[in-house]
Amino acid sequence: EHKILSWNAGAEELFGWRLGEVLGRHGAFLVPPDRVEEIERVIAEVFDQGFKNTVETVRLRKDGTTVAVEGSFTLLRDDADAAFAIVRSYRDITKRKQVERMKSEFTALVSHELRTPLTAIRGFAETLRDFGAELDADKRRHYLQIILDEATRLGHMVGDFLDIARIEAGGIE
């Protein structure tokens, strides 16, 4: 019947609802309207396969906000092998989602920042290749210095990026 039969302290903390407020209620009140088809599909899979692990989704809190969760679902059967309940456990993955978003934004920023010195290096190298003979020595030296400065800048950025990757991997504190 999809009614809540049990509710632990972790669920209270995650969703903001107390045990007495949820017992006997249909579990759909936790599902945002745009996720109804998703949960119906998951429940159908649980009845078919007996379980469904690591479903990333969102659920509603008592205050109306949503929380990013990872859900696991297990079908319970009695001695006659008749399904009588589904154990649903949710884990708050808000921080993980924030880190994923930050990584994505960081990657976009790094890509943009790497293009800037590469564009300068390419532009001045092409100018020297195509017009180097026509430029006076001071102009060539100036363009070569720009190429060197931008290559150095690029090297520092790549080094910083690799340091961040090593820190994330636990190789550096």
C-alpha positions in Angstrom: 0.0 0.0 0.0 3.1 2.2 0.0 2.5 3.4 3.5 5.3 4.3 5.8 5.6 1.6 8.6 8.9 2.7 10.1 10.9 5.9 10.3 14.3 6.2 12.0 16.3 9.2 13.5 18.3 9.5 10.3 15.1 10.0 8.2 13.9 12.6 10.8 17.1 14.5 10.4 17.2 14.2 6.6 13.6 15.1 5.9 12.5 17.1 9.0 9.5 14.9 9.7 9.0 13.2 13.0 7.9 9.5 13.3 4.4 10.4 14.5 3.9 12.7 11.5 4.7 10.1 8.9 3.6 6.7 10.1 0.8 5.3 8.0 1.1 8.1 5.3 1.6 7.2 1.7 5.3 7.7 0.9 4.5 9.8 -2.1 4.5 13.0 -0.1 8.3 12.9 -0.2 8.4 12.7 -4.0 8.5 16.0 -5.9 5.8 16.1 -8.6 8.3 16.0 -11.4 9.8 12.7 -10.0 6.6 10.7 -9.8 7.2 8.7 -13.0 10.8 8.0 -11.8 9.7 6.5 -8.5 6.9 4.5 -10.2 9.6 3.0 -12.5 11.9 2.3 -9.6 9.2 0.6 -7.6 8.3 -1.6 -10.7 12.0 -2.6 -10.9 12.1 -3.4 -7.2 9.0 -5.7 -7.6 10.6 -7.3 -10.7 14.2 -7.7 -9.4 13.8 -7.6 -5.6 16.0 -4.6 -5.2 17.3 -1.4 -6.7 20.5 0.2 -5.6 22.1 3.6 -5.9 19.3 5.7 -7.4 20.3 9.3 -7.4 17.3 11.6 -7.1 15.8 14.3 -5.0 13.2 14.2 -2.3 11.1 16.8 -0.4 11.8 18.0 3.1 9.1 19.1 5.5 10.0 22.7 4.8 9.3 22.2 1.1 13.0 22.3 0.0 14.5 19.4 -1.9 17.5 17.3 -0.9 19.7 15.3 -3.2 19.7 11.7 -2.1 21.0 8.3 -3.2 18.3 5.7 -2.6 18.4 2.0 -2.2 15.3 -0.2 -2.3 14.9 -3.8 -1.1 11.7 -5.8 -1.5 10.8 -7.8 1.6 9.0 -11.2 1.2 7.2 -13.4 3.8 7.7 -17.1 4.2 5.2 -17.8 1.5 7.4 -15.6 -0.8 4.7 -12.9 -1.0 6.0 -9.3 -1.2 4.8 -7.3 1.9 7.1 -4.2 2.1 9.9 -2.3 0.5 12.8 -1.0 2.7 13.9 2.4 1.4 17.0 3.9 2.6 18.2 7.4 1.6 21.6 9.0 2.0 22.1 12.7 1.7 24.4 13.4 -1.3 24.1 17.2 -1.3 27.8 17.7 -0.5 28.9 15.3 -3.2 26.6 17.0 -5.8 28.1 20.4 -4.7 31.6 19.0 -5.2 30.7 17.6 -8.6 29.3 21.0 -9.7 32.4 22.8 -8.4 34.6 20.3 -10.3 32.7 20.9 -13.5 32.9 24.7 -13.0 36.6 24.4 -12.2 37.2 22.3 -15.3 35.4 24.9 -17.5 37.5 27.7 -15.8 40.8 25.9 -16.3 39.9 25.2 -20.0 39.2 28.9 -20.5 42.4 29.9 -18.6 44.6 27.5 -20.6 43.3 28.8 -23.9 44.4 32.4 -23.2 48.2 31.7 -23.1 47.9 29.1 -25.9 46.2 31.7 -28.1 49.0 34.2 -27.5 51.7 31.6 -28.1 50.1 30.5 -31.3 49.4 34.0 -32.5 53.0 35.3 -31.9 54.6 32.1 -33.2 52.6 32.3 -36.4 53.5 36.0 -36.8 57.2 35.1 -36.4 56.9 32.3 -38.8 55.0 34.3 -41.5 56.6 37.7 -41.0 59.7 37.1 -39.0 62.1 38.2 -41.8 60.3 41.5 -42.1 60.4 42.3 -38.4 63.3 44.1 -36.8 65.3 42.3 -34.1 63.7 44.2 -31.2 60.2 43.3 -32.4 61.2 39.6 -32.9 62.8 39.6 -29.4 59.6 41.2 -27.9 57.4 38.5 -29.6 59.7 35.7 -28.4 59.6 37.1 -24.9 55.8 37.1 -25.0 55.8 33.5 -26.2 58.2 32.6 -23.4 56.2 34.4 -20.7 52.9 32.8 -21.8 54.6 29.3 -22.0 55.8 29.9 -18.4 52.4 31.0 -17.3 50.9 28.0 -19.0 53.4 25.7 -17.2 52.5 27.2 -13.8 48.8 26.7 -14.4 49.3 23.1 -15.5 51.5 22.6 -12.4 48.8 24.0 -10.1 46.2 21.9 -11.8 48.3 18.7 -11.2 48.8 19.8 -7.6 45.1 20.0 -7.1 44.6 16.6 -8.7 47.3 15.1 -6.3 45.7 16.8 -3.3 42.3 15.4 -4.3 43.8 11.9 -4.7 45.3 12.2 -1.2 48.9 12.3 -2.4 49.5 15.8 -0.8 48.1 17.3 2.4 
